[in-house]
Amino acid sequence: MPAEPAEPTAAKRALRAELRERRRIMTVDARRAASAGITQQLIALTSAFGPERLSCYLSATDEPDTRPFLEWAHENGIDVLLPVSRDDGLLDWAPFAPGDDDEGVDIAGMPVPATELLSPLAINDAGLIIVPAAAVDRSGLRMGWGRGYFDKTLGSMDRRPPVFAVIFDDELVDELPREAHDQPVDGVVTPSGITRFRS
């Protein structure tokens, strides 16, 4: 029987594997419909907060599609910072530029933008943070993919702006396994809507 501290880790590992498989077998039509819904909801969220600068991420193949939203933000004069993983567990940031996302993937498997790298401190100027997630529960607990980059970043911020995770509808669940380092989010964006957890 595993020791008590290992139980949430093992439960998360099993849940992540299940969620990866669900995303992998999603049909093209379902993925296209989800992309349209997520784009609409992200535009509504950003319009409500009105940030001059935000952070988001370049979606990988099986992730909820952020690319149409990134194009919209750029066209509307909003500066967007994209995360780039570092060996020390922190995140550098790079400005989004349309078509500049073909530099492969970083050590965490995130697509790498071709623009200049900025330091981890660049995120402090963001008025809204949009993060990836594997799942989020109704208390606002976010489960990532196990490397802890966003937990470290969010946990180190003195003045944290609103943070929203982007997931598919069935990834908003009642409860997730919790560990001490897990950082909550203020809400989630799914294809069907925006859910806020904290004011």
C-alpha positions in Angstrom: 0.0 0.0 0.0 1.5 3.4 -1.0 2.4 6.0 1.6 -0.2 8.7 2.1 1.6 11.5 0.3 2.0 9.4 -2.9 -1.7 8.7 -3.2 -2.7 12.0 -4.9 0.2 11.7 -7.2 -0.8 8.2 -8.3 -4.4 9.2 -8.7 -3.4 12.2 -10.9 -1.2 10.0 -13.0 -4.0 7.6 -13.8 -6.4 10.5 -14.4 -4.0 12.2 -16.8 -3.6 9.1 -18.8 -7.4 8.8 -19.2 -7.8 12.4 -20.2 -4.9 12.2 -22.7 -6.7 9.2 -24.3 -10.0 11.0 -24.4 -8.5 13.9 -26.1 -6.6 11.7 -28.6 -9.7 10.0 -29.8 -11.8 13.1 -30.2 -13.4 13.3 -33.6 -12.5 16.0 -36.1 -16.0 17.4 -36.0 -16.1 17.5 -32.2 -12.6 19.2 -32.2 -13.8 21.8 -34.8 -16.9 22.6 -32.8 -14.9 22.9 -29.6 -12.4 25.2 -31.2 -15.2 27.6 -32.4 -16.8 27.6 -28.9 -13.5 28.1 -27.1 -12.6 31.0 -29.4 -15.9 32.7 -28.8 -15.7 32.3 -25.0 -12.0 33.5 -24.8 -13.0 36.6 -26.8 -15.9 37.2 -24.4 -13.6 36.7 -21.4 -10.9 39.0 -22.7 -13.5 41.7 -23.7 -14.9 41.6 -20.2 -11.5 42.2 -18.5 -10.0 44.5 -21.2 -6.3 43.8 -20.6 -3.7 45.5 -22.7 -1.5 42.5 -22.3 -2.3 38.9 -21.5 -0.6 35.5 -21.4 -1.9 32.5 -23.2 -0.4 29.4 -24.8 0.1 27.9 -28.3 -2.2 24.9 -28.3 -0.7 21.5 -29.2 -2.5 19.0 -31.4 -4.8 17.5 -28.7 -5.3 20.6 -26.6 -8.3 23.0 -26.8 -7.5 25.2 -29.7 -6.2 28.7 -28.7 -4.8 29.7 -32.1 -7.9 31.5 -33.5 -8.1 33.4 -30.3 -4.5 34.4 -30.5 -5.0 35.8 -34.0 -8.0 37.8 -32.7 -6.1 39.2 -29.8 -3.2 40.3 -32.2 -5.7 41.8 -34.6 -7.2 43.8 -31.8 -4.0 45.3 -30.5 -3.7 43.1 -27.4 -0.1 42.0 -26.5 0.1 38.3 -25.9 2.9 36.5 -24.1 3.4 32.8 -24.7 5.1 30.4 -22.2 8.4 28.7 -23.0 9.6 26.0 -20.5 13.1 26.3 -18.9 15.3 23.6 -17.4 15.0 25.1 -14.0 11.2 24.7 -13.9 10.4 28.3 -14.6 8.8 29.8 -17.6 10.3 32.3 -20.0 7.8 34.3 -22.2 7.8 35.2 -25.9 5.5 37.7 -27.7 3.0 36.1 -30.0 3.3 36.9 -33.7 1.0 35.3 -36.3 2.8 32.5 -38.2 5.8 32.5 -35.8 5.1 29.1 -34.1 7.1 26.6 -36.1 10.2 26.2 -33.9 9.3 22.7 -32.6 8.5 22.0 -28.9 10.2 22.9 -25.6 11.2 20.5 -22.9 7.6 20.3 -21.6 6.2 19.6 -25.1 4.7 23.1 -25.6 5.0 24.6 -29.1 7.8 27.2 -29.2 7.3 30.6 -30.7 10.0 32.0 -33.0 10.0 35.4 -31.4 12.5 36.7 -28.8 12.5 35.3 -25.3 11.6 37.5 -22.4 12.4 36.7 -18.7 10.0 35.1 -16.2 9.3 38.6 -14.9 7.5 39.6 -18.1 4.3 37.9 -16.9 4.0 40.5 -14.1 2.6 43.0 -16.7 -0.2 40.7 -17.8 -3.8 41.7 -16.9 -5.2 38.2 -17.6 -3.5 34.8 -17.6 -4.9 31.9 -19.6 -3.4 28.5 -18.8 -3.7 25.0 -20.2 -5.0 22.2 -17.9 -5.8 18.5 -17.9 -8.9 19.1 -15.7 -10.3 21.6 -13.2 -12.7 20.8 -10.3 -15.6 23.0 -9.1 -13.5 24.4 -6.2 -11.1 25.9 -8.8 -8.4 23.3 -8.3 -6.4 23.0 -11.5 -4.6 19.8 -12.5 -1.9 20.3 -15.1 0.2 17.6 -16.9 2.6 17.0 -14.0 5.6 19.2 -14.6 4.5 22.1 -12.4 5.6 25.1 -14.5 2.3 27.0 -14.2 2.0 26.1 -10.5 5.4 27.6 -9.8 4.7 30.7 -11.9 1.3 31.4 -10.3 2.6 30.6 -6.8 5.5 33.1 -7.1 3.4 36.1 -8.2 2.7 38.8 -5.6 -0.1 40.5 -7.5 -1.7 37.8 -9.5 -4.2 38.9 -12.2 -7.3 36.7 -13.0 -6.3 33.2 -14.1 -8.5 31.0 -16.3 -7.8 27.5 -17.5 -9.0 26.3 -20.9 -10.4 22.8 -21.0 -13.1 20.7 -22.8 -16.6 20.6 -21.2 -16.2 17.1 -19.7 -12.9 18.1 -18.0 -14.7 20.3 -15.4 -15.2 17.7 -12.7 -16.6 17.7 -9.1 -13.3 16.9 -7.3 -9.6 16.3 -8.1 -6.8 14.9 -6.0 -5.0 17.7 -4.3 -1.3 18.3 -3.5 0.3 21.1 -1.5 1.8 22.9 -4.5 -1.4 23.0 -6.6 -2.5 26.5 -7.5 -6.2 27.4 -7.9 -7.6 29.2 -10.9 -10.3 31.9 -10.9 -12.3 30.2 -13.6 -12.4 27.9 -16.6 -13.2 28.5 -20.3 -14.9 25.6 -22.1 -16.5 25.4 -25.5 -19.9 25.9 -23.9 -19.2 28.8 -21.5 -17.2 30.5 -18.8 -17.3 29.3 -15.2 -16.0 31.5 -12.4 -15.0 30.2 -9.0 -13.9 33.2 -7.1 -14.7 36.9 -7.3 
